[in-house]
Amino acid sequence: MISVTMRPDGPHPPAAPLRLALDHAALAGNWRTLDRMSGSAAAGAAVKADGYGVGVRRVVPELVAAGCRDFFVAHWQEADEIADLVPSGSIAVLHGPLDDADVAWARSTGVRPVINSLPQAARWLAGGGGPCDLMLDTGINRLGLPLAELGDPLIGRLEIAVLMSHLASAEEDSPLNERQRLRWEAARRVLPHRRASLANSAGIALGPAYHSDLTRPGLALYGGVPCAALAPLIRPVITPQAALLQTRTIAAGESVGYNATFTAARPMQVGVIALGYADGYLRCWSDVGTVRAGGHELAVLGRVSMDMTVIDLSSAPDLREGDWVDVVYDLPAAATASGLSQYELLTLLGKRFSR
């Protein structure tokens, strides 16, 4: 049942009947696996987007305890959110400095900007400069300095702590991987830098030629499996859980939910759980998803609503209001069932989940 926590000025409001269970040992174990696979390189961690939706302030301490010392976020406020949890100088902001305020904050905190363009380089140097990371575009055509601009005098003035690039197709057997690696190696020989970083989760599995000094796993830390080589090694980390709001019996011929997409062929016991598309459990799970309770798998019936989903209680008739069910959310299998990517499955999980 849901509990209420007291505070000096009165009780906290009860949490929503949703929670995101975290397997702490699996998270730490996944990082150690990826660090070991990185060979002589150290494994860092991408913890952007609230730790890929898992909850950054509970993810980061586990990773620090496991031995991680390099953390990558997208935005400056994400760096601020974890600054008190990690060693000084261990955070890099991937989107770089967009104005003078970004530069000033980075220099005052020791958070490193990732420089992606000549204007960002000029902005950083004009603000006083200092250690920074530099992202090179070796073929993804997203963020990153074009290779044709490597010789610009501004780049030569940067104090590059980590020289990095990003693989576009690491999870596939693609010739682009080797093209990017060769471009990357050529650039490494031109630019002075302390450490180099190319591989994401799937890139680690491509082997030592891709590891450089520092790897940057993200998805696989949280139980995602981007490539077959990682499938036997990565453990699931999160389980969405929802409370049962109501149970009811419906007669044969009655329908369930919006647009009556499910009709009972017999009398059925059904339940309504506090989970819907506003929580990231999208309508693609309608008549497809399942939950678990007491060792039983219970099917989703009809359309997923904004805040509610109906499930079949035929094999678990003893469930009552306030009982919890586990949402079946193994990331690779869920991606196949839903048509969503594993990244979307994680980051869509809404703020109503207690973490």
C-alpha positions in Angstrom: 0.0 0.0 0.0 1.0 3.6 -0.5 2.5 5.3 2.6 2.4 9.0 3.7 5.7 10.5 4.9 5.3 13.1 7.7 7.3 16.3 7.7 7.6 19.1 10.3 5.0 21.4 8.5 2.6 18.5 7.8 2.4 15.4 5.7 3.8 15.1 2.3 1.1 14.4 -0.3 1.0 10.6 -1.1 3.0 9.6 -4.1 1.3 8.5 -7.3 0.5 4.8 -7.4 3.5 4.3 -9.7 7.1 3.4 -8.9 10.2 2.5 -10.9 12.0 -0.4 -9.1 15.8 -0.3 -9.6 18.1 -3.3 -9.4 21.1 -1.6 -7.9 23.3 -4.7 -8.2 22.5 -5.0 -11.9 23.3 -1.4 -12.6 26.7 -1.6 -10.9 27.3 -5.0 -12.5 26.5 -3.7 -16.0 29.0 -0.9 -15.6 31.7 -3.3 -14.3 31.0 -5.5 -17.3 31.4 -2.7 -19.8 34.5 -1.4 -18.0 36.0 -4.8 -18.2 35.1 -5.1 -21.9 36.8 -1.7 -22.5 40.2 -3.3 -21.8 42.9 -0.7 -21.0 40.3 2.1 -21.5 38.2 3.3 -18.6 34.4 3.2 -18.9 32.6 6.4 -18.1 28.8 6.8 -18.1 26.2 8.8 -20.0 23.7 9.9 -17.4 21.8 12.6 -19.4 18.0 12.7 -19.5 17.7 11.9 -15.8 19.9 8.9 -16.1 18.1 7.7 -19.2 14.8 8.0 -17.3 15.9 5.8 -14.4 16.6 8.7 -11.9 20.0 10.3 -12.1 20.4 11.0 -8.4 20.0 7.3 -7.6 22.0 6.1 -10.6 25.1 8.2 -10.1 26.0 7.2 -6.6 25.8 3.5 -7.6 28.1 4.2 -10.6 30.6 6.1 -8.4 30.7 3.3 -5.9 31.3 0.8 -8.7 34.3 2.9 -9.8 33.1 5.2 -12.5 34.8 8.6 -12.7 33.6 10.2 -15.9 30.0 11.4 -16.5 28.4 12.9 -19.6 25.2 15.0 -19.6 23.5 17.0 -22.3 22.6 20.2 -20.6 24.1 22.5 -17.9 21.3 22.0 -15.4 21.9 18.2 -15.7 25.5 18.8 -14.6 24.3 20.9 -11.6 22.0 18.2 -10.5 24.8 15.7 -10.0 27.7 18.0 -9.1 27.5 17.2 -5.4 27.6 13.4 -6.1 30.8 13.1 -8.2 34.4 14.1 -8.0 35.3 17.6 -9.2 36.1 17.8 -12.8 34.4 14.6 -13.8 31.4 16.0 -15.7 31.2 17.0 -19.3 28.3 18.8 -21.0 27.8 17.5 -24.5 25.9 20.4 -25.9 28.7 22.9 -25.2 28.6 26.6 -24.3 25.9 28.5 -26.1 26.4 31.9 -24.4 28.7 33.7 -22.0 26.6 32.6 -19.0 27.4 28.9 -19.9 31.1 29.8 -20.1 31.1 31.6 -16.7 29.3 28.8 -15.0 31.5 26.1 -16.4 34.7 28.0 -15.4 33.3 28.6 -11.8 32.3 24.9 -11.3 35.0 23.0 -13.2 32.4 21.3 -15.4 33.9 20.8 -18.8 32.1 22.0 -21.9 32.2 19.8 -25.0 33.2 22.2 -27.8 31.3 21.3 -31.0 32.0 24.2 -33.4 34.3 27.2 -34.1 31.8 29.6 -32.5 31.8 27.6 -29.3 35.6 27.4 -29.3 35.8 31.2 -29.8 33.2 31.7 -27.0 35.1 29.4 -24.6 38.5 31.1 -25.3 37.1 34.6 -25.0 35.7 33.7 -21.6 39.1 32.6 -20.3 39.3 29.0 -21.6 40.7 26.2 -19.7 40.2 22.4 -19.9 37.5 21.4 -22.3 36.4 18.4 -24.4 36.2 18.6 -28.2 33.6 16.6 -30.3 34.7 15.8 -33.8 32.2 14.8 -36.5 33.6 11.7 -38.2 30.4 10.8 -40.1 27.2 11.1 -38.0 26.6 14.7 -39.2 25.1 15.7 -35.9 27.0 17.7 -33.3 30.7 18.0 -33.7 33.5 20.0 -35.4 33.8 19.2 -39.1 37.1 17.5 -39.9 37.8 20.2 -42.5 38.1 22.7 -39.6 40.7 20.8 -37.5 43.5 23.2 -38.6 41.7 26.4 -37.6 43.9 28.4 -35.2 41.1 28.5 -32.6 41.2 24.7 -32.3 44.9 24.8 -31.8 44.5 27.1 -28.8 42.1 24.7 -26.9 43.2 22.8 -23.9 41.6 19.5 -24.9 41.0 17.1 -21.9 39.0 14.5 -23.9 39.0 14.4 -27.7 35.8 12.5 -28.7 33.6 11.5 -31.6 30.4 9.4 -31.9 29.7 6.3 -33.9 26.5 6.4 -36.1 26.0 2.7 -36.5 27.9 0.9 -33.8 25.1 -1.6 -33.2 25.2 -2.7 -36.9 27.8 -4.5 -39.0 28.3 -1.4 -41.1 31.3 -0.2 -43.1 30.6 3.3 -41.7 32.1 2.1 -38.4 35.5 1.5 -39.9 35.4 4.7 -42.0 34.6 6.7 -38.8 37.4 4.9 -36.9 40.0 5.7 -39.6 39.0 9.3 -39.7 39.1 9.4 -35.9 42.6 7.9 -35.8 43.8 10.5 -38.3 42.4 13.3 -36.3 43.9 12.0 -33.1 47.4 12.2 -34.6 46.8 15.9 -35.5 45.3 17.4 -32.3 47.1 17.3 -28.9 44.8 15.9 -26.2 45.0 14.1 -22.8 42.5 11.3 -23.5 40.4 10.1 -26.5 36.9 8.6 -26.5 34.9 7.1 -29.4 32.9 4.1 -28.3 29.3 4.1 -26.9 27.7 0.9 -25.5 27.7 -1.0 -28.8 31.0 0.5 -29.8 32.6 -1.2 -26.8 31.6 -4.5 -28.4 33.4 -3.6 -31.6 36.7 -4.4 -29.9 39.9 -2.7 -28.8 40.5 -0.7 -31.9 37.5 1.4 -30.9 38.2 1.8 -27.2 40.8 4.5 -27.1 41.3 5.8 -23.5 37.7 6.3 -22.4 34.4 4.7 -23.4 31.0 6.3 -23.0 28.4 3.6 -22.4 24.8 4.7 -21.9 21.9 2.4 -22.9 23.6 -0.8 -21.8 24.1 0.5 -18.3 20.4 0.6 -17.8 19.6 -2.8 -19.2 19.4 -2.0 -22.9 21.0 -4.4 -25.4 22.0 -2.5 -28.5 23.8 -5.4 -30.2 23.8 -9.2 -30.0 27.3 -9.4 -28.5 26.0 -7.7 -25.3 22.9 -9.8 -25.0 24.3 -12.5 -22.6 26.2 -10.0 -20.5 23.8 -7.1 -19.7 21.2 -7.5 -16.9 17.8 -5.8 -16.7 17.9 -2.8 -14.3 14.4 -1.3 -14.0 10.8 -2.6 -13.5 7.9 -0.2 -13.8 5.2 -1.0 -11.1 1.7 0.2 -10.9 -1.0 -0.1 -8.2 -4.4 -1.6 -8.9 -7.1 1.1 -8.7 -10.3 -1.1 -9.1 -11.4 -4.6 -9.9 -14.7 -5.5 -11.6 -16.5 -8.3 -13.3 -17.7 -7.9 -16.9 -20.1 -10.1 -18.7 -19.6 -11.9 -22.0 -20.2 -9.5 -24.8 -19.1 -6.4 -22.8 -16.3 -4.3 -24.2 -13.4 -2.6 -22.5 -12.0 0.9 -22.9 -12.1 3.5 -25.6 -13.5 2.5 -28.9 -14.4 -1.0 -27.6 -11.3 -2.7 -29.2 -11.6 -5.6 -26.8 -14.8 -7.6 -26.2 -15.1 -10.3 -23.6 -15.9 -13.8 -24.9 -16.9 -14.9 -21.4 -17.4 -13.4 -18.0 -14.1 -12.0 -16.8 -12.5 -10.5 -13.7 -10.6 -7.4 -14.8 -8.6 -4.7 -13.0 -7.7 -1.0 -13.7 -4.1 0.0 -13.0 -2.7 3.5 -12.5 -0.6 3.6 -15.7 -1.2 5.2 -19.0 0.3 7.0 -21.9 0.9 10.2 -19.8 3.3 8.0 -17.9 5.1 6.8 -21.1 3.1 3.6 -21.4 1.9 4.5 -24.9 -1.1 3.3 -26.8 1.1 0.9 -28.8 0.7 -1.4 -25.7 -3.1 -1.6 -26.2 -4.1 -5.3 -26.4 -0.4 -6.1 -26.5 1.2 -5.4 -23.1 1.4 -7.6 -20.1 2.0 -7.3 -16.4 3.0 -9.8 -13.7 1.6 -10.6 -10.3 2.1 -13.6 -8.1 3.9 -15.5 -10.9 1.1 -14.9 -13.4 1.2 -12.9 -16.6 -1.8 -10.7 -17.0 -2.7 -9.3 -20.5 -3.6 -5.7 -21.2 -7.2 -5.4 -22.4 -8.3 -2.7 -24.9 -6.9 0.7 -25.3 -4.4 2.2 -23.0 -5.8 5.5 -21.6 -4.0 8.6 -20.4 -3.8 7.5 -16.7 -5.3 4.0 -16.7 -4.9 0.6 -18.3 -7.2 -2.4 -17.9 -5.7 -5.9 -17.3 -7.1 -9.4 -17.3 -7.3 -10.8 -13.7 -8.6 -14.2 -14.7 -5.4 -16.0 -13.5 -5.0 -13.7 -10.4 -8.5 -13.2 -9.0 -7.3 -12.5 -5.5 -5.7 -9.2 -6.4 -7.3 -6.2 -4.7 -7.3 -2.4 -4.8 -3.9 -1.1 -3.8 -2.0 -4.3 -4.8 1.0 -3.7 -7.1 1.8 -5.4 -10.4 5.1 -5.4 -12.3 4.9 -4.1 -15.9 6.7 -6.5 -18.3 9.4 -4.2 -19.6 12.5 -6.2 -20.6 13.9 -3.6 -22.9 14.9 -5.7 -26.0 11.7 -7.7 -25.9 9.6 -4.7 -25.2 11.1 -2.9 -28.2 10.1 -5.8 -30.4 6.6 -5.9 -29.0 5.9 -2.1 -29.0 7.9 -0.9 -32.0 9.6 1.7 -29.8 13.4 1.9 -29.5 14.9 0.8 -26.2 16.0 4.4 -25.7 12.4 5.6 -26.0 11.2 2.9 -23.6 13.5 4.2 -20.9 13.3 8.0 -21.4 9.5 8.0 -21.9 8.8 6.8 -18.3 7.1 9.9 -16.8 7.8 11.9 -13.7 4.8 10.4 -11.8 6.9 7.3 -11.2 8.5 7.5 -7.8 12.2 6.8 -8.2 
